[in-house]
Amino acid sequence: MSEVSGEGNALQKYTKIEKLGGGTFGVVYKCIHNETGKFVAMKKIREEFKDEGVPSKVIREIAVLKELDHPNIVAFVLL
């Protein structure tokens, strides 16, 4: 396990547990909130996309995730 650091105050509240997967735009990690013990899936956008801004596919993914509400789907939380 490693502490998520250098990414801003909000991310420091989470501990990275394991890599769940990755794709074109980023890597997804299983993390745990240090105070509540709640598990989350956290996506980190790849460095090469940071200078270009957020790709439109990622923006669409966020829009869809914000609308979904189901026990088998990870809820979207903006940090």
mmCIF file of the N, C-alpha and C atoms, coordinates in Angstrom:
data_MODEL
# 
_entry.id   MODEL 
# 
loop_
_atom_site.group_PDB 
_atom_site.id 
_atom_site.type_symbol 
_atom_site.label_atom_id 
_atom_site.label_alt_id 
_atom_site.label_comp_id 
_atom_site.label_asym_id 
_atom_site.label_entity_id 
_atom_site.label_seq_id 
_atom_site.pdbx_PDB_ins_code 
_atom_site.Cartn_x 
_atom_site.Cartn_y 
_atom_site.Cartn_z 
_atom_site.occupancy 
_atom_site.B_iso_or_equiv 
_atom_site.pdbx_formal_charge 
_atom_site.auth_seq_id 
_atom_site.auth_comp_id 
_atom_site.auth_asym_id 
_atom_site.auth_atom_id 
_atom_site.pdbx_PDB_model_num 
ATOM 1   N N  . MET A 1 1  ? 0.843   -1.189 0.000   1.00 0.00 ? 1  MET A N  1 
ATOM 2   C CA . MET A 1 1  ? 0.000   0.000  0.000   1.00 0.00 ? 1  MET A CA 1 
ATOM 3   C C  . MET A 1 1  ? 0.878   1.238  0.000   1.00 0.00 ? 1  MET A C  1 
ATOM 4   N N  . SER A 1 2  ? 0.384   2.287  -0.626  1.00 0.00 ? 2  SER A N  1 
ATOM 5   C CA . SER A 1 2  ? 1.134   3.534  -0.613  1.00 0.00 ? 2  SER A CA 1 
ATOM 6   C C  . SER A 1 2  ? 0.179   4.699  -0.451  1.00 0.00 ? 2  SER A C  1 
ATOM 7   N N  . GLU A 1 3  ? 0.654   5.716  0.212   1.00 0.00 ? 3  GLU A N  1 
ATOM 8   C CA . GLU A 1 3  ? -0.135  6.919  0.424   1.00 0.00 ? 3  GLU A CA 1 
ATOM 9   C C  . GLU A 1 3  ? -0.181  7.712  -0.872  1.00 0.00 ? 3  GLU A C  1 
ATOM 10  N N  . VAL A 1 4  ? -1.367  8.158  -1.277  1.00 0.00 ? 4  VAL A N  1 
ATOM 11  C CA . VAL A 1 4  ? -1.499  9.003  -2.458  1.00 0.00 ? 4  VAL A CA 1 
ATOM 12  C C  . VAL A 1 4  ? -1.017  10.382 -2.050  1.00 0.00 ? 4  VAL A C  1 
ATOM 13  N N  . SER A 1 5  ? 0.023   10.892 -2.705  1.00 0.00 ? 5  SER A N  1 
ATOM 14  C CA . SER A 1 5  ? 0.568   12.185 -2.294  1.00 0.00 ? 5  SER A CA 1 
ATOM 15  C C  . SER A 1 5  ? 0.947   13.021 -3.507  1.00 0.00 ? 5  SER A C  1 
ATOM 16  N N  . GLY A 1 6  ? 1.196   14.288 -3.258  1.00 0.00 ? 6  GLY A N  1 
ATOM 17  C CA . GLY A 1 6  ? 1.612   15.188 -4.318  1.00 0.00 ? 6  GLY A CA 1 
ATOM 18  C C  . GLY A 1 6  ? 0.501   15.533 -5.290  1.00 0.00 ? 6  GLY A C  1 
ATOM 19  N N  . GLU A 1 7  ? -0.716  15.154 -4.997  1.00 0.00 ? 7  GLU A N  1 
ATOM 20  C CA . GLU A 1 7  ? -1.830  15.372 -5.915  1.00 0.00 ? 7  GLU A CA 1 
ATOM 21  C C  . GLU A 1 7  ? -2.841  16.375 -5.360  1.00 0.00 ? 7  GLU A C  1 
ATOM 22  N N  . GLY A 1 8  ? -2.554  16.983 -4.235  1.00 0.00 ? 8  GLY A N  1 
ATOM 23  C CA . GLY A 1 8  ? -3.490  17.913 -3.639  1.00 0.00 ? 8  GLY A CA 1 
ATOM 24  C C  . GLY A 1 8  ? -4.036  17.357 -2.344  1.00 0.00 ? 8  GLY A C  1 
ATOM 25  N N  . ASN A 1 9  ? -4.615  18.234 -1.546  1.00 0.00 ? 9  ASN A N  1 
ATOM 26  C CA . ASN A 1 9  ? -5.089  17.853 -0.220  1.00 0.00 ? 9  ASN A CA 1 
ATOM 27  C C  . ASN A 1 9  ? -6.153  16.771 -0.230  1.00 0.00 ? 9  ASN A C  1 
ATOM 28  N N  . ALA A 1 10 ? -7.078  16.811 -1.175  1.00 0.00 ? 10 ALA A N  1 
ATOM 29  C CA . ALA A 1 10 ? -8.169  15.832 -1.203  1.00 0.00 ? 10 ALA A CA 1 
ATOM 30  C C  . ALA A 1 10 ? -7.647  14.419 -1.392  1.00 0.00 ? 10 ALA A C  1 
ATOM 31  N N  . LEU A 1 11 ? -6.659  14.239 -2.242  1.00 0.00 ? 11 LEU A N  1 
ATOM 32  C CA . LEU A 1 11 ? -6.142  12.904 -2.519  1.00 0.00 ? 11 LEU A CA 1 
ATOM 33  C C  . LEU A 1 11 ? -5.329  12.345 -1.366  1.00 0.00 ? 11 LEU A C  1 
ATOM 34  N N  . GLN A 1 12 ? -4.810  13.192 -0.516  1.00 0.00 ? 12 GLN A N  1 
ATOM 35  C CA . GLN A 1 12 ? -4.024  12.728 0.617   1.00 0.00 ? 12 GLN A CA 1 
ATOM 36  C C  . GLN A 1 12 ? -4.882  12.017 1.650   1.00 0.00 ? 12 GLN A C  1 
ATOM 37  N N  . LYS A 1 13 ? -6.192  12.089 1.498   1.00 0.00 ? 13 LYS A N  1 
ATOM 38  C CA . LYS A 1 13 ? -7.101  11.404 2.411   1.00 0.00 ? 13 LYS A CA 1 
ATOM 39  C C  . LYS A 1 13 ? -7.293  9.940  2.041   1.00 0.00 ? 13 LYS A C  1 
ATOM 40  N N  . TYR A 1 14 ? -6.660  9.497  0.938   1.00 0.00 ? 14 TYR A N  1 
ATOM 41  C CA . TYR A 1 14 ? -6.827  8.136  0.439   1.00 0.00 ? 14 TYR A CA 1 
ATOM 42  C C  . TYR A 1 14 ? -5.505  7.385  0.432   1.00 0.00 ? 14 TYR A C  1 
ATOM 43  N N  . THR A 1 15 ? -5.592  6.062  0.611   1.00 0.00 ? 15 THR A N  1 
ATOM 44  C CA . THR A 1 15 ? -4.437  5.188  0.484   1.00 0.00 ? 15 THR A CA 1 
ATOM 45  C C  . THR A 1 15 ? -4.667  4.267  -0.701  1.00 0.00 ? 15 THR A C  1 
ATOM 46  N N  . LYS A 1 16 ? -3.691  4.216  -1.597  1.00 0.00 ? 16 LYS A N  1 
ATOM 47  C CA . LYS A 1 16 ? -3.762  3.358  -2.772  1.00 0.00 ? 16 LYS A CA 1 
ATOM 48  C C  . LYS A 1 16 ? -3.501  1.918  -2.342  1.00 0.00 ? 16 LYS A C  1 
ATOM 49  N N  . ILE A 1 17 ? -4.382  0.990  -2.755  1.00 0.00 ? 17 ILE A N  1 
ATOM 50  C CA . ILE A 1 17 ? -4.253  -0.414 -2.378  1.00 0.00 ? 17 ILE A CA 1 
ATOM 51  C C  . ILE A 1 17 ? -3.688  -1.244 -3.516  1.00 0.00 ? 17 ILE A C  1 
ATOM 52  N N  . GLU A 1 18 ? -4.307  -1.122 -4.701  1.00 0.00 ? 18 GLU A N  1 
ATOM 53  C CA . GLU A 1 18 ? -3.833  -1.915 -5.833  1.00 0.00 ? 18 GLU A CA 1 
ATOM 54  C C  . GLU A 1 18 ? -4.314  -1.306 -7.143  1.00 0.00 ? 18 GLU A C  1 
ATOM 55  N N  . LYS A 1 19 ? -3.619  -1.654 -8.206  1.00 0.00 ? 19 LYS A N  1 
ATOM 56  C CA . LYS A 1 19 ? -4.021  -1.239 -9.546  1.00 0.00 ? 19 LYS A CA 1 
ATOM 57  C C  . LYS A 1 19 ? -5.129  -2.170 -10.013 1.00 0.00 ? 19 LYS A C  1 
ATOM 58  N N  . LEU A 1 20 ? -6.236  -1.576 -10.486 1.00 0.00 ? 20 LEU A N  1 
ATOM 59  C CA . LEU A 1 20 ? -7.357  -2.366 -10.992 1.00 0.00 ? 20 LEU A CA 1 
ATOM 60  C C  . LEU A 1 20 ? -7.292  -2.550 -12.498 1.00 0.00 ? 20 LEU A C  1 
ATOM 61  N N  . GLY A 1 21 ? -6.738  -1.581 -13.193 1.00 0.00 ? 21 GLY A N  1 
ATOM 62  C CA . GLY A 1 21 ? -6.664  -1.668 -14.648 1.00 0.00 ? 21 GLY A CA 1 
ATOM 63  C C  . GLY A 1 21 ? -6.221  -0.356 -15.242 1.00 0.00 ? 21 GLY A C  1 
ATOM 64  N N  . GLY A 1 22 ? -6.150  -0.340 -16.550 1.00 0.00 ? 22 GLY A N  1 
ATOM 65  C CA . GLY A 1 22 ? -5.724  0.871  -17.233 1.00 0.00 ? 22 GLY A CA 1 
ATOM 66  C C  . GLY A 1 22 ? -6.224  0.881  -18.655 1.00 0.00 ? 22 GLY A C  1 
ATOM 67  N N  . GLY A 1 23 ? -6.153  2.041  -19.245 1.00 0.00 ? 23 GLY A N  1 
ATOM 68  C CA . GLY A 1 23 ? -6.597  2.191  -20.619 1.00 0.00 ? 23 GLY A CA 1 
ATOM 69  C C  . GLY A 1 23 ? -5.831  3.297  -21.297 1.00 0.00 ? 23 GLY A C  1 
ATOM 70  N N  . THR A 1 24 ? -6.413  3.823  -22.341 1.00 0.00 ? 24 THR A N  1 
ATOM 71  C CA . THR A 1 24 ? -5.760  4.842  -23.143 1.00 0.00 ? 24 THR A CA 1 
ATOM 72  C C  . THR A 1 24 ? -5.445  6.098  -22.345 1.00 0.00 ? 24 THR A C  1 
ATOM 73  N N  . PHE A 1 25 ? -6.370  6.538  -21.514 1.00 0.00 ? 25 PHE A N  1 
ATOM 74  C CA . PHE A 1 25 ? -6.238  7.830  -20.856 1.00 0.00 ? 25 PHE A CA 1 
ATOM 75  C C  . PHE A 1 25 ? -5.734  7.780  -19.429 1.00 0.00 ? 25 PHE A C  1 
ATOM 76  N N  . GLY A 1 26 ? -5.751  6.610  -18.809 1.00 0.00 ? 26 GLY A N  1 
ATOM 77  C CA . GLY A 1 26 ? -5.317  6.585  -17.423 1.00 0.00 ? 26 GLY A CA 1 
ATOM 78  C C  . GLY A 1 26 ? -5.284  5.206  -16.813 1.00 0.00 ? 26 GLY A C  1 
ATOM 79  N N  . VAL A 1 27 ? -4.998  5.200  -15.521 1.00 0.00 ? 27 VAL A N  1 
ATOM 80  C CA . VAL A 1 27 ? -4.901  3.979  -14.732 1.00 0.00 ? 27 VAL A CA 1 
ATOM 81  C C  . VAL A 1 27 ? -5.899  4.092  -13.589 1.00 0.00 ? 27 VAL A C  1 
ATOM 82  N N  . VAL A 1 28 ? -6.581  2.987  -13.258 1.00 0.00 ? 28 VAL A N  1 
ATOM 83  C CA . VAL A 1 28 ? -7.558  2.969  -12.179 1.00 0.00 ? 28 VAL A CA 1 
ATOM 84  C C  . VAL A 1 28 ? -6.990  2.177  -11.009 1.00 0.00 ? 28 VAL A C  1 
ATOM 85  N N  . TYR A 1 29 ? -7.091  2.777  -9.824  1.00 0.00 ? 29 TYR A N  1 
ATOM 86  C CA . TYR A 1 29 ? -6.596  2.149  -8.607  1.00 0.00 ? 29 TYR A CA 1 
ATOM 87  C C  . TYR A 1 29 ? -7.725  1.935  -7.613  1.00 0.00 ? 29 TYR A C  1 
ATOM 88  N N  . LYS A 1 30 ? -7.629  0.861  -6.853  1.00 0.00 ? 30 LYS A N  1 
ATOM 89  C CA . LYS A 1 30 ? -8.507  0.658  -5.709  1.00 0.00 ? 30 LYS A CA 1 
ATOM 90  C C  . LYS A 1 30 ? -7.859  1.399  -4.553  1.00 0.00 ? 30 LYS A C  1 
ATOM 91  N N  . CYS A 1 31 ? -8.624  2.296  -3.921  1.00 0.00 ? 31 CYS A N  1 
ATOM 92  C CA . CYS A 1 31 ? -8.116  3.095  -2.810  1.00 0.00 ? 31 CYS A CA 1 
ATOM 93  C C  . CYS A 1 31 ? -9.094  3.012  -1.645  1.00 0.00 ? 31 CYS A C  1 
ATOM 94  N N  . ILE A 1 32 ? -8.626  3.417  -0.488  1.00 0.00 ? 32 ILE A N  1 
ATOM 95  C CA . ILE A 1 32 ? -9.480  3.448  0.693   1.00 0.00 ? 32 ILE A CA 1 
ATOM 96  C C  . ILE A 1 32 ? -9.356  4.821  1.341   1.00 0.00 ? 32 ILE A C  1 
ATOM 97  N N  . HIS A 1 33 ? -10.497 5.354  1.776   1.00 0.00 ? 33 HIS A N  1 
ATOM 98  C CA . HIS A 1 33 ? -10.496 6.636  2.476   1.00 0.00 ? 33 HIS A CA 1 
ATOM 99  C C  . HIS A 1 33 ? -9.940  6.389  3.869   1.00 0.00 ? 33 HIS A C  1 
ATOM 100 N N  . ASN A 1 34 ? -8.928  7.141  4.258   1.00 0.00 ? 34 ASN A N  1 
ATOM 101 C CA . ASN A 1 34 ? -8.225  6.900  5.515   1.00 0.00 ? 34 ASN A CA 1 
ATOM 102 C C  . ASN A 1 34 ? -9.086  7.091  6.754   1.00 0.00 ? 34 ASN A C  1 
ATOM 103 N N  . GLU A 1 35 ? -10.084 7.960  6.697   1.00 0.00 ? 35 GLU A N  1 
ATOM 104 C CA . GLU A 1 35 ? -10.910 8.234  7.870   1.00 0.00 ? 35 GLU A CA 1 
ATOM 105 C C  . GLU A 1 35 ? -12.165 7.371  7.933   1.00 0.00 ? 35 GLU A C  1 
ATOM 106 N N  . THR A 1 36 ? -12.807 7.143  6.785   1.00 0.00 ? 36 THR A N  1 
ATOM 107 C CA . THR A 1 36 ? -14.088 6.427  6.785   1.00 0.00 ? 36 THR A CA 1 
ATOM 108 C C  . THR A 1 36 ? -13.951 4.939  6.493   1.00 0.00 ? 36 THR A C  1 
ATOM 109 N N  . GLY A 1 37 ? -12.837 4.536  5.877   1.00 0.00 ? 37 GLY A N  1 
ATOM 110 C CA . GLY A 1 37 ? -12.658 3.135  5.491   1.00 0.00 ? 37 GLY A CA 1 
ATOM 111 C C  . GLY A 1 37 ? -13.429 2.761  4.237   1.00 0.00 ? 37 GLY A C  1 
ATOM 112 N N  . LYS A 1 38 ? -14.014 3.748  3.561   1.00 0.00 ? 38 LYS A N  1 
ATOM 113 C CA . LYS A 1 38 ? -14.791 3.492  2.350   1.00 0.00 ? 38 LYS A CA 1 
ATOM 114 C C  . LYS A 1 38 ? -13.853 3.251  1.168   1.00 0.00 ? 38 LYS A C  1 
ATOM 115 N N  . PHE A 1 39 ? -14.139 2.199  0.389   1.00 0.00 ? 39 PHE A N  1 
ATOM 116 C CA . PHE A 1 39 ? -13.347 1.881  -0.795  1.00 0.00 ? 39 PHE A CA 1 
ATOM 117 C C  . PHE A 1 39 ? -13.835 2.694  -1.987  1.00 0.00 ? 39 PHE A C  1 
ATOM 118 N N  . VAL A 1 40 ? -12.895 3.121  -2.813  1.00 0.00 ? 40 VAL A N  1 
ATOM 119 C CA . VAL A 1 40 ? -13.210 3.856  -4.033  1.00 0.00 ? 40 VAL A CA 1 
ATOM 120 C C  . VAL A 1 40 ? -12.315 3.362  -5.158  1.00 0.00 ? 40 VAL A C  1 
ATOM 121 N N  . ALA A 1 41 ? -12.751 3.603  -6.384  1.00 0.00 ? 41 ALA A N  1 
ATOM 122 C CA . ALA A 1 41 ? -11.902 3.387  -7.553  1.00 0.00 ? 41 ALA A CA 1 
ATOM 123 C C  . ALA A 1 41 ? -11.476 4.773  -8.014  1.00 0.00 ? 41 ALA A C  1 
ATOM 124 N N  . MET A 1 42 ? -10.178 5.002  -8.116  1.00 0.00 ? 42 MET A N  1 
ATOM 125 C CA . MET A 1 42 ? -9.662  6.313  -8.461  1.00 0.00 ? 42 MET A CA 1 
ATOM 126 C C  . MET A 1 42 ? -8.904  6.247  -9.783  1.00 0.00 ? 42 MET A C  1 
ATOM 127 N N  . LYS A 1 43 ? -9.300  7.095  -10.728 1.00 0.00 ? 43 LYS A N  1 
ATOM 128 C CA . LYS A 1 43 ? -8.631  7.120  -12.031 1.00 0.00 ? 43 LYS A CA 1 
ATOM 129 C C  . LYS A 1 43 ? -7.619  8.258  -12.069 1.00 0.00 ? 43 LYS A C  1 
ATOM 130 N N  . LYS A 1 44 ? -6.405  7.923  -12.453 1.00 0.00 ? 44 LYS A N  1 
ATOM 131 C CA . LYS A 1 44 ? -5.342  8.920  -12.626 1.00 0.00 ? 44 LYS A CA 1 
ATOM 132 C C  . LYS A 1 44 ? -5.089  9.072  -14.119 1.00 0.00 ? 44 LYS A C  1 
ATOM 133 N N  . ILE A 1 45 ? -5.266  10.293 -14.623 1.00 0.00 ? 45 ILE A N  1 
ATOM 134 C CA . ILE A 1 45 ? -5.051  10.580 -16.040 1.00 0.00 ? 45 ILE A CA 1 
ATOM 135 C C  . ILE A 1 45 ? -3.550  10.533 -16.333 1.00 0.00 ? 45 ILE A C  1 
ATOM 136 N N  . ARG A 1 46 ? -3.199  9.917  -17.443 1.00 0.00 ? 46 ARG A N  1 
ATOM 137 C CA . ARG A 1 46 ? -1.785  9.795  -17.828 1.00 0.00 ? 46 ARG A CA 1 
ATOM 138 C C  . ARG A 1 46 ? -1.150  11.174 -18.028 1.00 0.00 ? 46 ARG A C  1 
ATOM 139 N N  . GLU A 1 47 ? 0.133   11.263 -17.695 1.00 0.00 ? 47 GLU A N  1 
ATOM 140 C CA . GLU A 1 47 ? 0.880   12.525 -17.770 1.00 0.00 ? 47 GLU A CA 1 
ATOM 141 C C  . GLU A 1 47 ? 0.813   13.175 -19.148 1.00 0.00 ? 47 GLU A C  1 
ATOM 142 N N  . GLU A 1 48 ? 0.875   12.384 -20.214 1.00 0.00 ? 48 GLU A N  1 
ATOM 143 C CA . GLU A 1 48 ? 0.911   12.969 -21.559 1.00 0.00 ? 48 GLU A CA 1 
ATOM 144 C C  . GLU A 1 48 ? -0.366  13.723 -21.925 1.00 0.00 ? 48 GLU A C  1 
ATOM 145 N N  . PHE A 1 49 ? -1.454  13.492 -21.185 1.00 0.00 ? 49 PHE A N  1 
ATOM 146 C CA . PHE A 1 49 ? -2.712  14.182 -21.469 1.00 0.00 ? 49 PHE A CA 1 
ATOM 147 C C  . PHE A 1 49 ? -2.906  15.424 -20.608 1.00 0.00 ? 49 PHE A C  1 
ATOM 148 N N  . LYS A 1 50 ? -2.084  15.611 -19.599 1.00 0.00 ? 50 LYS A N  1 
ATOM 149 C CA . LYS A 1 50 ? -2.264  16.751 -18.698 1.00 0.00 ? 50 LYS A CA 1 
ATOM 150 C C  . LYS A 1 50 ? -2.045  18.087 -19.390 1.00 0.00 ? 50 LYS A C  1 
ATOM 151 N N  . ASP A 1 51 ? -1.072  18.167 -20.298 1.00 0.00 ? 51 ASP A N  1 
ATOM 152 C CA . ASP A 1 51 ? -0.807  19.422 -21.005 1.00 0.00 ? 51 ASP A CA 1 
ATOM 153 C C  . ASP A 1 51 ? -1.865  19.723 -22.060 1.00 0.00 ? 51 ASP A C  1 
ATOM 154 N N  . GLU A 1 52 ? -2.504  18.682 -22.581 1.00 0.00 ? 52 GLU A N  1 
ATOM 155 C CA . GLU A 1 52 ? -3.506  18.837 -23.637 1.00 0.00 ? 52 GLU A CA 1 
ATOM 156 C C  . GLU A 1 52 ? -4.888  19.148 -23.086 1.00 0.00 ? 52 GLU A C  1 
ATOM 157 N N  . GLY A 1 53 ? -5.078  19.034 -21.795 1.00 0.00 ? 53 GLY A N  1 
ATOM 158 C CA . GLY A 1 53 ? -6.388  19.183 -21.200 1.00 0.00 ? 53 GLY A CA 1 
ATOM 159 C C  . GLY A 1 53 ? -7.074  17.830 -21.147 1.00 0.00 ? 53 GLY A C  1 
ATOM 160 N N  . VAL A 1 54 ? -8.258  17.798 -20.609 1.00 0.00 ? 54 VAL A N  1 
ATOM 161 C CA . VAL A 1 54 ? -8.989  16.545 -20.449 1.00 0.00 ? 54 VAL A CA 1 
ATOM 162 C C  . VAL A 1 54 ? -9.573  16.128 -21.795 1.00 0.00 ? 54 VAL A C  1 
ATOM 163 N N  . PRO A 1 55 ? -9.265  14.913 -22.265 1.00 0.00 ? 55 PRO A N  1 
ATOM 164 C CA . PRO A 1 55 ? -9.817  14.441 -23.546 1.00 0.00 ? 55 PRO A CA 1 
ATOM 165 C C  . PRO A 1 55 ? -11.345 14.373 -23.503 1.00 0.00 ? 55 PRO A C  1 
ATOM 166 N N  . SER A 1 56 ? -11.987 14.597 -24.647 1.00 0.00 ? 56 SER A N  1 
ATOM 167 C CA . SER A 1 56 ? -13.454 14.618 -24.713 1.00 0.00 ? 56 SER A CA 1 
ATOM 168 C C  . SER A 1 56 ? -14.067 13.293 -24.281 1.00 0.00 ? 56 SER A C  1 
ATOM 169 N N  . LYS A 1 57 ? -13.393 12.171 -24.541 1.00 0.00 ? 57 LYS A N  1 
ATOM 170 C CA . LYS A 1 57 ? -13.927 10.875 -24.108 1.00 0.00 ? 57 LYS A CA 1 
ATOM 171 C C  . LYS A 1 57 ? -13.991 10.784 -22.587 1.00 0.00 ? 57 LYS A C  1 
ATOM 172 N N  . VAL A 1 58 ? -13.017 11.364 -21.908 1.00 0.00 ? 58 VAL A N  1 
ATOM 173 C CA . VAL A 1 58 ? -13.018 11.364 -20.444 1.00 0.00 ? 58 VAL A CA 1 
ATOM 174 C C  . VAL A 1 58 ? -14.156 12.235 -19.931 1.00 0.00 ? 58 VAL A C  1 
ATOM 175 N N  . ILE A 1 59 ? -14.386 13.360 -20.574 1.00 0.00 ? 59 ILE A N  1 
ATOM 176 C CA . ILE A 1 59 ? -15.489 14.243 -20.183 1.00 0.00 ? 59 ILE A CA 1 
ATOM 177 C C  . ILE A 1 59 ? -16.823 13.522 -20.344 1.00 0.00 ? 59 ILE A C  1 
ATOM 178 N N  . ARG A 1 60 ? -16.990 12.775 -21.440 1.00 0.00 ? 60 ARG A N  1 
ATOM 179 C CA . ARG A 1 60 ? -18.228 12.001 -21.644 1.00 0.00 ? 60 ARG A CA 1 
ATOM 180 C C  . ARG A 1 60 ? -18.365 10.917 -20.576 1.00 0.00 ? 60 ARG A C  1 
ATOM 181 N N  . GLU A 1 61 ? -17.259 10.243 -20.254 1.00 0.00 ? 61 GLU A N  1 
ATOM 182 C CA . GLU A 1 61 ? -17.285 9.204  -19.222 1.00 0.00 ? 61 GLU A CA 1 
ATOM 183 C C  . GLU A 1 61 ? -17.735 9.790  -17.885 1.00 0.00 ? 61 GLU A C  1 
ATOM 184 N N  . ILE A 1 62 ? -17.219 10.948 -17.537 1.00 0.00 ? 62 ILE A N  1 
ATOM 185 C CA . ILE A 1 62 ? -17.608 11.609 -16.287 1.00 0.00 ? 62 ILE A CA 1 
ATOM 186 C C  . ILE A 1 62 ? -19.091 11.948 -16.304 1.00 0.00 ? 62 ILE A C  1 
ATOM 187 N N  . ALA A 1 63 ? -19.587 12.472 -17.423 1.00 0.00 ? 63 ALA A N  1 
ATOM 188 C CA . ALA A 1 63 ? -21.003 12.833 -17.535 1.00 0.00 ? 63 ALA A CA 1 
ATOM 189 C C  . ALA A 1 63 ? -21.898 11.619 -17.330 1.00 0.00 ? 63 ALA A C  1 
ATOM 190 N N  . VAL A 1 64 ? -21.521 10.486 -17.908 1.00 0.00 ? 64 VAL A N  1 
ATOM 191 C CA . VAL A 1 64 ? -22.311 9.257  -17.755 1.00 0.00 ? 64 VAL A CA 1 
ATOM 192 C C  . VAL A 1 64 ? -22.249 8.762  -16.314 1.00 0.00 ? 64 VAL A C  1 
ATOM 193 N N  . LEU A 1 65 ? -21.055 8.712  -15.736 1.00 0.00 ? 65 LEU A N  1 
ATOM 194 C CA . LEU A 1 65 ? -20.906 8.217  -14.366 1.00 0.00 ? 65 LEU A CA 1 
ATOM 195 C C  . LEU A 1 65 ? -21.684 9.054  -13.357 1.00 0.00 ? 65 LEU A C  1 
ATOM 196 N N  . LYS A 1 66 ? -21.770 10.369 -13.589 1.00 0.00 ? 66 LYS A N  1 
ATOM 197 C CA . LYS A 1 66 ? -22.509 11.237 -12.678 1.00 0.00 ? 66 LYS A CA 1 
ATOM 198 C C  . LYS A 1 66 ? -23.996 10.908 -12.662 1.00 0.00 ? 66 LYS A C  1 
ATOM 199 N N  . GLU A 1 67 ? -24.513 10.367 -13.766 1.00 0.00 ? 67 GLU A N  1 
ATOM 200 C CA . GLU A 1 67 ? -25.937 10.065 -13.882 1.00 0.00 ? 67 GLU A CA 1 
ATOM 201 C C  . GLU A 1 67 ? -26.302 8.677  -13.360 1.00 0.00 ? 67 GLU A C  1 
ATOM 202 N N  . LEU A 1 68 ? -25.339 7.777  -13.277 1.00 0.00 ? 68 LEU A N  1 
ATOM 203 C CA . LEU A 1 68 ? -25.624 6.396  -12.892 1.00 0.00 ? 68 LEU A CA 1 
ATOM 204 C C  . LEU A 1 68 ? -25.803 6.259  -11.387 1.00 0.00 ? 68 LEU A C  1 
ATOM 205 N N  . ASP A 1 69 ? -26.774 5.456  -10.993 1.00 0.00 ? 69 ASP A N  1 
ATOM 206 C CA . ASP A 1 69 ? -27.025 5.189  -9.578  1.00 0.00 ? 69 ASP A CA 1 
ATOM 207 C C  . ASP A 1 69 ? -27.479 3.741  -9.441  1.00 0.00 ? 69 ASP A C  1 
ATOM 208 N N  . HIS A 1 70 ? -26.539 2.852  -9.148  1.00 0.00 ? 70 HIS A N  1 
ATOM 209 C CA . HIS A 1 70 ? -26.828 1.426  -9.034  1.00 0.00 ? 70 HIS A CA 1 
ATOM 210 C C  . HIS A 1 70 ? -25.834 0.810  -8.060  1.00 0.00 ? 70 HIS A C  1 
ATOM 211 N N  . PRO A 1 71 ? -26.264 -0.152 -7.244  1.00 0.00 ? 71 PRO A N  1 
ATOM 212 C CA . PRO A 1 71 ? -25.355 -0.741 -6.253  1.00 0.00 ? 71 PRO A CA 1 
ATOM 213 C C  . PRO A 1 71 ? -24.142 -1.451 -6.857  1.00 0.00 ? 71 PRO A C  1 
ATOM 214 N N  . ASN A 1 72 ? -24.217 -1.865 -8.114  1.00 0.00 ? 72 ASN A N  1 
ATOM 215 C CA . ASN A 1 72 ? -23.098 -2.567 -8.748  1.00 0.00 ? 72 ASN A CA 1 
ATOM 216 C C  . ASN A 1 72 ? -22.198 -1.655 -9.578  1.00 0.00 ? 72 ASN A C  1 
ATOM 217 N N  . ILE A 1 73 ? -22.440 -0.347 -9.507  1.00 0.00 ? 73 ILE A N  1 
ATOM 218 C CA . ILE A 1 73 ? -21.632 0.617  -10.248 1.00 0.00 ? 73 ILE A CA 1 
ATOM 219 C C  . ILE A 1 73 ? -20.988 1.575  -9.252  1.00 0.00 ? 73 ILE A C  1 
ATOM 220 N N  . VAL A 1 74 ? -19.692 1.767  -9.405  1.00 0.00 ? 74 VAL A N  1 
ATOM 221 C CA . VAL A 1 74 ? -18.968 2.687  -8.529  1.00 0.00 ? 74 VAL A CA 1 
ATOM 222 C C  . VAL A 1 74 ? -19.485 4.097  -8.762  1.00 0.00 ? 74 VAL A C  1 
ATOM 223 N N  . ALA A 1 75 ? -19.819 4.796  -7.685  1.00 0.00 ? 75 ALA A N  1 
ATOM 224 C CA . ALA A 1 75 ? -20.326 6.161  -7.789  1.00 0.00 ? 75 ALA A CA 1 
ATOM 225 C C  . ALA A 1 75 ? -19.195 7.120  -8.146  1.00 0.00 ? 75 ALA A C  1 
ATOM 226 N N  . PHE A 1 76 ? -19.520 8.132  -8.935  1.00 0.00 ? 76 PHE A N  1 
ATOM 227 C CA . PHE A 1 76 ? -18.549 9.154  -9.315  1.00 0.00 ? 76 PHE A CA 1 
ATOM 228 C C  . PHE A 1 76 ? -18.471 10.208 -8.220  1.00 0.00 ? 76 PHE A C  1 
ATOM 229 N N  . VAL A 1 77 ? -17.247 10.529 -7.798  1.00 0.00 ? 77 VAL A N  1 
ATOM 230 C CA . VAL A 1 77 ? -17.015 11.589 -6.820  1.00 0.00 ? 77 VAL A CA 1 
ATOM 231 C C  . VAL A 1 77 ? -15.901 12.469 -7.362  1.00 0.00 ? 77 VAL A C  1 
ATOM 232 N N  . LEU A 1 78 ? -16.145 13.754 -7.480  1.00 0.00 ? 78 LEU A N  1 
ATOM 233 C CA . LEU A 1 78 ? -15.129 14.682 -7.962  1.00 0.00 ? 78 LEU A CA 1 
ATOM 234 C C  . LEU A 1 78 ? -14.289 15.152 -6.790  1.00 0.00 ? 78 LEU A C  1 
ATOM 235 N N  . LEU A 1 79 ? -12.970 15.002 -6.904  1.00 0.00 ? 79 LEU A N  1 
ATOM 236 C CA . LEU A 1 79 ? -12.074 15.461 -5.828  1.00 0.00 ? 79 LEU A CA 1 
ATOM 237 C C  . LEU A 1 79 ? -11.494 16.801 -6.171  1.00 0.00 ? 79 LEU A C  1 
# 
